[in-house]
Amino acid sequence: MSRQETPDDAGRSDTTPSADDDGVAPGEPLVEIRDLEKYYDDDGFLGDEPVKAVDGVSLDVRKGETLGLVGESGCGKTTLGRTILGLETATGGEVVSDGRDVASLSGTQLREWQRDAQMVFQDPEASLNDRMTVGEIVREPLDAHGRGTPGERRERVFDLLDLVGLNEEHYYRYPHQFSGGQRQRVGIARALALEPEFMVLDEPVSALDVSVQARVINLLEDLQEELGLTYLFIAHDLSVVRHIADRVAVMYLGDIVELGDTESVYGDPAHPYTLSLLSAIPGSHTGTDRDRVTLRGTPPSPRDPPEGCRFATRCPAKVRPEEFADLPEPAWDGIDALETVLRERAALDTGVTDRLRRRLGLGTDADDIDEVVADLFGWHPDEGASTDGDGPLSPDARSAVGDAVEFARRGDDEAAASVLREAFGSVCNRERPDAHVVDDGRTSACVRHGDGYESPTAVIDDRYVRDDD
Ligand SMILES: Nc1ncnc2c1ncn2[C@@H]1O[C@H](COP(=O)(O)OP(=O)(O)OP(=O)(O)O)[C@@H](O)[C@H]1O
């Protein structure tokens, strides 16, 4: 990993013992996560489903590495980090470290794990208590764990401040007297107080100015080297992760879709979601000219994730049914867009007002569906399926779209979306894909890596690049 020298890096002492007394060799699994689930069941009224924030995650965090965790907002990154640390109680699966299943620890053992594994938060403004001095903030975990005499704790805090590029004078100051970067250093010093071996860094630099970000990243890299730390680095900024992470895990709607060495994943993404995510970075060229692959719509609700592959509703490489193999790309664009509209309207429909309206037999605002169809396909459903006319849909496809429109007109967008899925869906809507090993240890959870399918990248090139050129 490259680094930049800064004045802040100078003069730190190396008084903290390195955390390699756990018997785990560098590169071996330090934390093993198996089928981890965290569902939030808030007993929502009207029988809401639980929020499946983390839904079946399996991965290892290896001793001494930085594992990047990326994905769109709301995909479950923070919840995964917090559940690994035992700050949230898992609703299923295991987190094993040093022979202990973290998810089932309590009392002293849980406290031990929470000493060995620490979290650094995104917002140093909100995560530090403004009524305490910096010295008190960093000392608090030492006090709570009864470490040494008061004098020894004070010395330890001075060492920690030095370690993160602050100095003794800062002991008596308050967080509000510090810049964002300095406050994040205080947060890091506090997280290091109990000599952890594993740290979850939750967007540790995203609230900071870019120039300050580089310095804090350098500090984290130096600390890792000096103290033998292992990081899970959560970020939505893909370039920061590329810089700092040895491996990267790509998360979508509660699950990991791709996991591998950072350079392989960024240089040649295997999963259609990774490819779409990376092609959204301006100027990124992921192997071929795929920058025009756009990620349509927003992720579905984690309360009601799609059946089969979670990414199927937005996937640019989705398997299409044989009987519609001849439909041109604009028809598929329209079908995907119509399904997105119906799904998003169905999600809104779960609002109390709409439910009550429906229960009372009042319509929802279904009238504009005809307009949507006309815009997307240049065809009005009342014209009938077999009418000749312009537009990309075949008569069979029109008939299926017409059936969906019937449901939407009656205010049942959910049924309309499922009619579309039934007609135009495939294995992607039925099976949750396994993680396939695609190259040297890299995994990607896409059905297209299985026998008999074209690879996701080949399909995307075919559908989006060649057509556009
Ligand atoms: N305490 C909670 N109760 C109910 N739902 C929650 C709770 N915490 C998180 N969620 C939901 O779980 C899902 C995942 O949230 P999480 O914060 O883990 O995502 P994230 O990927 O870290 O997002 P961001 O990048 O915006 O921080 C979201 O739908 C969120 O609304």
The ligand as a Tripos MOL2 file, in Angstrom:
@<TRIPOS>MOLECULE
LIG
   31    33     1     0     0
SMALL
NO_CHARGES

@<TRIPOS>ATOM
      1 N1        -31.8250   -0.5660   14.9610 N.pl3     1 LIG1
      2 C1        -32.4330   -0.7950   13.7830 C.ar      1 LIG1
      3 N2        -33.7430   -1.0950   13.7280 N.ar      1 LIG1
      4 C2        -34.3740   -1.3410   12.5470 C.ar      1 LIG1
      5 N3        -33.7460   -1.2950   11.3480 N.ar      1 LIG1
      6 C3        -32.4370   -0.9910   11.3480 C.ar      1 LIG1
      7 C4        -31.7060   -0.7200   12.5490 C.ar      1 LIG1
      8 N4        -30.4020   -0.4350   12.2170 N.ar      1 LIG1
      9 C5        -30.3390   -0.5360   10.8780 C.ar      1 LIG1
     10 N5        -31.5520   -0.8560   10.3470 N.ar      1 LIG1
     11 C6        -31.8680   -1.0760    8.9340 C.3       1 LIG1
     12 O1        -31.0190   -2.1020    8.4590 O.3       1 LIG1
     13 C7        -30.6080   -1.8400    7.1210 C.3       1 LIG1
     14 C8        -29.1020   -1.8160    7.0580 C.3       1 LIG1
     15 O2        -28.6210   -0.6510    7.7330 O.3       1 LIG1
     16 P1        -27.0640   -0.3340    7.9250 P.3       1 LIG1
     17 O3        -26.9430    0.9380    8.6640 O.co2     1 LIG1
     18 O4        -26.3990   -1.5260    8.4880 O.co2     1 LIG1
     19 O5        -26.6000   -0.1360    6.4050 O.3       1 LIG1
     20 P2        -25.2580    0.5290    5.8590 P.3       1 LIG1
     21 O6        -24.8730   -0.2600    4.6660 O.co2     1 LIG1
     22 O7        -24.2610    0.6420    6.9620 O.co2     1 LIG1
     23 O8        -25.7660    1.9610    5.4340 O.3       1 LIG1
     24 P3        -24.9500    3.3630    5.4200 P.3       1 LIG1
     25 O9        -23.8800    3.2130    4.3790 O.co2     1 LIG1
     26 O10       -26.0030    4.3470    5.0260 O.co2     1 LIG1
     27 O11       -24.4220    3.5630    6.8020 O.co2     1 LIG1
     28 C9        -31.2580   -0.5080    6.7360 C.3       1 LIG1
     29 O12       -32.4590   -0.7900    6.0580 O.3       1 LIG1
     30 C10       -31.5420    0.1320    8.0680 C.3       1 LIG1
     31 O13       -32.6560    1.0080    7.9620 O.3       1 LIG1
@<TRIPOS>BOND
     1     1     2 1
     2     2     3 ar
     3     2     7 ar
     4     3     4 ar
     5     4     5 ar
     6     5     6 ar
     7     6     7 ar
     8     6    10 ar
     9     7     8 ar
    10     8     9 ar
    11     9    10 ar
    12    10    11 1
    13    11    12 1
    14    11    30 1
    15    12    13 1
    16    13    14 1
    17    13    28 1
    18    14    15 1
    19    15    16 1
    20    16    17 2
    21    16    18 1
    22    16    19 1
    23    19    20 1
    24    20    21 2
    25    20    22 1
    26    20    23 1
    27    23    24 1
    28    24    25 2
    29    24    26 1
    30    24    27 1
    31    28    29 1
    32    28    30 1
    33    30    31 1
@<TRIPOS>SUBSTRUCTURE
     1 LIG1         1 GROUP 0 **** ****
